[in-house]
């Protein structure tokens, strides 16, 4: 068979967008036809060399040029076909999408600290550092790339902390110094602040930031210590409350929650990019009174404000339904302190083991009770802090290209920042801010229960010890509701074991989802079911391998396979996959048997979930399927529930 020469196919031509759809010849022919119809006896010489045709062709040329600009203007107004970057940015922002100037890289790193030993030969708690967010670190290969921690690093917290002996006394061999290690997440950005003085109020006042690598605006505070909040659009009258503590008590060791509620936000601004990719802040236009009360619609206010005449003659203003301060308050007679983060870029994607230099540390320890000698030891502990990134920093990117902005804006417009599919509900649930409660596992499915319906109103919901999370359960005989969605959720307790969420988190979740859900959708927040399991297995070990070590590695493999971070609700257990994982452990000749058992509450004196599950009945062709009621499999106590036996 003879070889055929491969030829590269030409790239498809871009579609031409034309509004008038006329060129020079079209205008020329139209003018000739016009002359023949309306001036048949005045001019009849349409030869190309005649003087009359010269004027006709000159007019056709003008029409052709004007047609080109009309067509080009029309094309540049269509997001799918616009070519100029400034037009694509303008259209994208009009659809609500905000293009980025830069994107920061993120990596996981570890912080080291040397701690002197106490009298009990333990790390002295007086010298365990409490490092606040915003401390700076930089790469040894590129010192211009700065990183900062986004969370507080508390060496006094034993969670995720490793402590090893750093030095011993030469005589007694007792520990004198310890090395404490904590994990930290770093982001390639630094903060910068500028102050802008504003005298007379100006409608839609615009401030242009001087930097070109801005990631986001962190805060805007005026000289009266008032906070200005960033919103998606100036007509947005409300924001989520960021400061009100939650009235519900939390479990020990769990960060405090905040009660999700909407508050009025008259001091607000939006951010945008200009055609020159400059970062701008735009403020409101009103000068009325300022109120930060809870966001509630008072029907009496509406009646007194608007309905003074015939209701039928009143047009409702749904853009500014509360008539509140005309798109926000305009700043006046004040100085704004704008704090924003800069950095990122493709150059911030540094390799592993290169972030090794410590910049400025935001140490939060209270040293007022330390004496001179103790303070010197404390400063030595601060100077001993070191950093290293075990993983490379990734995610950094430069400014978006025109095509990236176009495609992202098209996707944003189609989504409309709403939740429509089941996956949208899960994604939005898992993205709820952690301060309102952490939802670790979520699963959404259509409500197919015929006889039991849980109402979606949460204003009177209270905690119930029954399996139903709320008291107000009504029983009806109506058919299945077409738009009802059951959202099953679970969280972690302080020991990172799956547990049900309390009422506070569920109420916050309902309020959070209410900002995105489709009006006709009804959401039932339900507790997911947790099926606790145990693994029993027998392996055959090759000769010349220590059975105890091989068995330990197999247990670690099973524990990693069932790492709860990787498991989702309604995920089945594929037994053959688990067997292959065990068989791949070095030293394992074969897996003789493997059995999965159910563990339930108070069995063997352990605190398991109170759900029994027939594993044998649920196993089909080597796959253990979850129940119809959405559940998740969990090995709750790996050190107790993974039982192995090895022979050689």
Beta strands, then each sheet from edge to edge (+ up, - down):
strand 1: 106-116
strand 2: 130-131
strand 3: 136-139
strand 4: 146-149
strand 5: 153-154
strand 6: 161-168
strand 7: 175-187
strand 8: 189-198
strand 9: 206-208
strand 10: 214-221
strand 11: 227-230
strand 12: 238-240
strand 13: 262-264
strand 14: 268-273
strand 15: 279-283
strand 16: 334-343
strand 17: 355-358
strand 18: 386-389
strand 19: 441-446
strand 20: 452-454
strand 21: 473-475
strand 22: 484-492
strand 23: 498-499
strand 24: 522-527
strand 25: 529-541
strand 26: 573-574
strand 27: 588-599
strand 28: 619-620
strand 29: 623-624
strand 30: 631-634
strand 31: 642-647
sheet 1: 6+ 7- 1+ 18-
sheet 2: 2+ 5-
sheet 3: 6+ 7- 4+ 3- 17+
sheet 4: 8+ 16- 10+ 11- 14- 15+ 9-
sheet 5: 12+ 13-
sheet 6: 19+ 22- 23+
sheet 7: 19+ 22- 24-
sheet 8: 20+ 21-
sheet 9: 27+ 25- 30-
sheet 10: 27+ 25- 31-
sheet 11: 26+ 29- 28+
end
